[in-house]
Amino acid sequence: GPPATNDLFEGIDLTWKRFRGGADVDHLLAEVDAKWDATKPWDIIPVLERARSAAVRLDDPAVPDKIKAIDETIADCAGLWLDFSADREQYVAGTTGQLRITAIQRSAVPAVISALNLDGHDIEAAKLPRTLRENEPAVFDVQQHISASNDYTAPYWLIQPPSHNLYQVKDMRLIGLPENPPPLLLRASVRIGDTTISLERPLTHRYINRLRGESITPVA
């Protein structure tokens, strides 16, 4: 194509219009941008819900990640905070970890947690659905057994011996990731307004550092 003159991505369509049928989503998100009010972010949730419904109908492998971004935006505009933490930074295979899921709804927007899932398994101990009350934490404590057959965690590019000057990675899906995927991933289904969104949270450990205050680190 013609050489770029003002921008590296000049002439490349990075909007929703690059997806077949994505013009409707692009139009709705432009409406979101025009109606945005930082003092009342929840006012644009109905438009975001319509944009999500239009995005779900698109047939493209890149769309699911974009829908995740819309879901996170809906949660942010609704004032929903969701956290998934462990009582320790490291676990040994064959032991049991104490995990905690915390949700806080910081606005009057109705929100209901309808499902909590850990790596493909529903959390049976959680009494769901759970309606969130404004500024009242909803806490779910979970005991998770770490299988004795689990491998020790290590940077994925160091698991296999290198070949000359190249690292060997068997799972091609990992190549390009800056770090390992989380060992445990929480998926929460939350109904906000008329739409059920899906939120993902990696397992982290929160602790107090005497110098930096509250700190967060991934769990290994």
C-alpha positions in Angstrom: 0.0 0.0 0.0 1.0 3.7 0.0 3.7 4.7 2.6 2.5 6.1 5.9 3.1 9.9 6.3 1.5 10.8 9.7 1.0 7.6 11.6 2.5 4.1 11.7 -1.0 2.6 11.4 -2.2 5.0 8.7 -4.7 3.3 6.4 -5.3 0.4 8.7 -8.8 0.1 10.0 -8.6 -0.6 13.8 -12.3 0.0 14.5 -15.2 -2.5 14.8 -15.9 -1.9 11.1 -13.1 -4.2 10.2 -15.3 -7.1 11.3 -18.1 -8.1 8.9 -21.2 -6.7 10.4 -19.3 -4.7 12.9 -20.5 -1.2 11.8 -23.5 -1.4 14.2 -21.1 -2.0 17.2 -18.9 0.8 16.0 -21.9 3.2 15.8 -23.1 2.2 19.3 -19.6 2.7 20.9 -19.4 6.1 19.2 -22.7 6.9 21.0 -21.1 5.8 24.3 -18.2 8.1 23.7 -20.6 11.0 22.9 -22.8 10.4 26.0 -20.0 9.7 28.5 -20.4 11.6 31.8 -17.7 10.8 34.4 -20.1 11.9 37.2 -22.8 9.3 36.0 -20.9 6.5 34.2 -23.9 4.1 34.7 -26.0 6.1 32.3 -24.2 4.6 29.3 -24.7 1.0 30.5 -27.8 0.4 28.3 -25.9 1.5 25.2 -23.0 -0.8 26.1 -25.4 -3.6 26.6 -26.8 -3.0 23.0 -23.2 -2.9 21.7 -22.5 -6.2 23.4 -25.6 -7.9 22.0 -24.5 -6.7 18.5 -20.9 -7.9 19.1 -22.1 -11.4 20.1 -23.7 -11.9 16.7 -20.4 -11.4 14.9 -18.5 -14.4 13.6 -14.8 -13.6 14.0 -12.1 -15.3 16.2 -10.9 -11.9 17.4 -14.4 -10.8 18.7 -14.5 -12.8 22.0 -11.6 -10.8 23.4 -13.3 -7.6 22.4 -16.5 -8.7 24.2 -14.4 -9.3 27.4 -13.4 -5.7 27.1 -17.0 -4.5 26.8 -17.9 -6.7 29.8 -15.2 -5.1 31.9 -16.3 -1.6 30.8 -19.9 -2.4 31.9 -18.6 -3.6 35.3 -16.5 -0.5 35.7 -19.4 1.8 34.8 -21.7 0.0 37.3 -19.1 0.4 40.0 -18.5 -3.3 40.5 -15.2 -4.4 42.1 -14.3 -8.1 42.0 -11.2 -9.7 43.6 -9.8 -13.2 43.7 -7.0 -13.7 46.3 -5.2 -16.4 48.2 -3.8 -16.5 51.7 -0.3 -17.3 50.5 2.0 -16.4 47.6 3.1 -20.0 47.0 1.6 -23.4 47.4 3.1 -26.9 47.4 1.5 -29.7 45.4 -0.7 -31.9 47.6 -1.7 -29.2 50.0 -4.9 -27.1 50.3 -5.2 -23.4 49.8 -7.6 -20.9 51.3 -9.0 -18.7 48.6 -11.3 -15.7 48.9 -13.6 -14.1 46.3 -14.8 -10.5 47.2 -17.3 -8.5 45.3 -18.4 -4.9 46.1 -21.0 -2.9 44.3 -20.2 0.7 44.7 -23.3 2.2 43.1 -27.1 1.7 43.1 -27.0 -0.2 39.8 -28.6 -3.7 40.4 -26.1 -6.5 40.2 -26.5 -10.2 40.8 -23.7 -12.8 40.9 -25.3 -15.8 39.1 -22.3 -18.2 38.8 -18.7 -18.6 40.0 -16.4 -21.0 38.2 -12.8 -22.1 38.9 -11.1 -23.6 35.9 -14.2 -25.1 34.5 -15.8 -26.2 37.8 -18.6 -24.4 39.5 -18.1 -23.4 43.1 -20.7 -25.5 44.8 -20.1 -23.9 48.3 -21.2 -20.5 47.1 -24.9 -19.8 47.7 -25.9 -18.3 44.4 -27.5 -16.3 42.9 -26.3 -13.5 45.2 -27.7 -10.0 45.0 -25.1 -7.3 45.7 -26.1 -4.5 48.0 -24.5 -1.1 47.6 -21.2 -0.8 49.4 -21.7 -4.1 51.2 -18.9 -6.7 50.5 -20.0 -10.1 49.4 -17.3 -12.6 50.4 -17.0 -16.2 49.3 -14.3 -18.4 51.0 -13.2 -21.5 49.1 -10.8 -24.3 50.0 -8.9 -25.5 46.9 -6.9 -28.7 46.9 -3.7 -28.5 44.9 -3.2 -31.9 43.2 -0.1 -33.8 44.1 0.4 -34.5 40.3 0.8 -30.7 39.5 4.1 -29.7 38.0 6.2 -27.1 39.7 5.6 -23.6 38.2 8.4 -22.0 36.1 8.6 -19.5 33.2 7.1 -21.4 30.2 10.1 -20.7 28.0 12.4 -22.4 30.6 10.5 -25.7 31.0 12.2 -27.4 28.1 16.0 -27.3 27.6 17.1 -24.7 25.0 18.3 -25.8 21.6 21.4 -23.8 20.8 20.3 -20.1 21.2 16.5 -20.7 21.0 14.0 -21.6 23.8 11.8 -24.6 23.1 8.0 -24.1 23.8 5.7 -27.0 23.1 2.4 -25.0 23.5 2.4 -22.6 20.6 -0.4 -20.6 22.3 2.0 -19.4 25.0 4.5 -17.8 22.6 4.5 -14.1 22.9 3.0 -14.0 26.4 5.1 -11.8 28.8 4.5 -14.2 31.7 2.8 -17.5 32.5 -1.0 -17.8 32.4 -2.4 -17.8 36.0 -2.5 -21.2 37.7 -6.1 -20.6 38.7 -8.6 -18.4 37.0 -11.9 -17.2 38.4 -14.8 -16.7 36.0 -17.8 -14.9 37.3 -21.2 -14.4 35.6 -22.8 -11.2 36.8 -26.2 -9.9 35.8 -26.1 -6.1 35.5 -29.3 -4.5 34.3 -30.7 -6.7 31.5 -27.4 -8.3 30.5 -25.3 -11.1 32.0 -21.6 -10.3 31.6 -18.6 -12.6 32.2 -15.6 -11.4 34.3 -12.2 -13.1 34.7 -9.8 -12.7 37.6 -6.4 -14.3 38.1 -5.5 -15.6 41.5 -3.3 -13.1 43.4 -1.9 -12.7 46.9 -2.4 -9.4 48.8 0.0 -8.4 51.6 1.2 -5.4 53.4 4.7 -4.2 52.5 6.2 -2.0 55.2 7.7 0.3 52.6 5.1 0.2 49.8 1.9 -0.5 51.8 -0.6 -2.9 50.2 1.0 -5.0 47.5 -0.3 -7.6 45.1 1.7 -10.5 43.6 0.7 -13.4 41.4 0.4 -16.8 43.1 2.7 -19.6 42.0 
